[in-house]
């Protein structure tokens, strides 16, 4: 996810503000997406840090549909909040195999449960996708200043 709100160099978060909100079992992008590996698919959402910076999410829109190919770091969705609109990027190349249509009726799930009910998309990575290029929880914590 790229947004001025999230990438401004003066935005520093203390460890007390984010303690326990960077799950160890996930992978992360520098653009604040998280990735959970589930068999041959990955689930993608935005991190707690990202949803906090966005504030109240009011709309989620998909730019790609199920069955469509997506390239690594290609925008596949946007999230609109009361503060801004931010693009969501695929962490890997592959095929979109699922979209969380529940977000149409309840976009607040992105804020309330970013690592659970607030997931955005499921992707079946291509054979060339390298999940090892993603950040682990320690690397992401360093990125956000924890």
N, C-alpha and C positions, 0 to 999 in steps of 0.2 A: 504494500500500500504506500503510495507516495502522496504526501500532502505537506504543505508548508508547516502545518501545525506540528507534524511529527519530526521533521528533519531540521528544524531550526537549531543551530549549535548551542544556543543559550538555554535550551530546554533540558534541564537536568532533573532527574528523578532520584530521590534518596532511597536507600534500601528499605527504609521503613514504609515508604509508599507502595512498594511493589513486592514486598516479602511474600513468598509463596505463590506468586502469580505468574511464574515462568515454569510451567510443568517440565520436569526432567525427561519425561518419556516422549516429548515432541521435538521436532526440528523446526528451524525458523529461517526467515529471510531477513535481510537488512531492511526491507521495505515493510516489515512488521506483519507478515503473514506467518501462521503456524501450519505445520504439517503433521498429521498423524498417519502412520503407515498401518493399513488394515488389509492384510493379505496382498493381493496384486493391485490394490488401489490405495490412493492417498486421500485423506479428507483435508480440506483447506479452509481456514478461517482467518480472522484478524486477531491479533494478540490483545490481551487485557490492556497493555500499554497503549495500543492504537485506539481501542474503543474508548478509553479514558480521555485521550487527547481529542477525539472527535466529539465527545459528549453525547447527547441524546441522538441515537440513530433513528431516522424517520422513514427511510426508504432504501431498499436494495434493488438494484437493477442489473440483470445479466446481459452482457454484450455477446455472449456465446450461448449456444444451446446444447443440450445433451446430444451426443453423437458427433459433435464438431471437434476438430483438432485444435490444439492450442500449443503455442511455442513457449519455451521457458521465458519468463519475465514479460510475457504478452498480457495485456489487460484483458480480463474476461468478465469483469463486473465492476460496478461502482456502488459506493455506499454514501448516502447523503445523510448528513446530520444537521442539527440546527446551526452549526458553525461553518461547515464546508462540504464539498463533494470530493471524495477520494477514490482513485482507481485501485482496484484489487488485481494483483498480478499472479499468474500461475508460477509456482516455484519450479516446475519442470515441464518439459514437452510431453504431450500425450493426448489422450482423448477424454473429453468431458463425459462422464458416465452418470452424473447425478447433480441436481441442483436442489438446494433446500427451499422448496416452494413455500414452506411454512413461514418464511421471513416476509412474504408478501402481506400476510395478515398480522404478523407480529415481529416487525423489524427490531423491536426493543430486545429481542433474544440475543442480539449481537452484543448489547451492553450487559444484560443480566447474566448470560452464560456463554461467554465468548469461546470457551473450549468445549462446549457441549452442544446444547440446542441452537447456539448461534453459528454453527458451521455454515459455510457458504456453498461449497462445491466439492464434488468427488471427481478425481482424475485417475485414469489408468495410465501410468507413465509409459512412455515409449521405451524400447530396449536401450536406447542411448542415454536415457535420463540418469543422472548421477545424484542420488539423494545424499551422498556423502559430501557434496559441495555445500549443503545447507548448514546453518549454524546449529550447534547443540545448545542446551539450556545455558551453559556457562558462557559461551560465546555471545549469545543473545543478551544475557544479563549484563555483560561488559558493554555491549553496544548501547544499551539504554541507560547506562550509568549506574547500575545497581552494584 
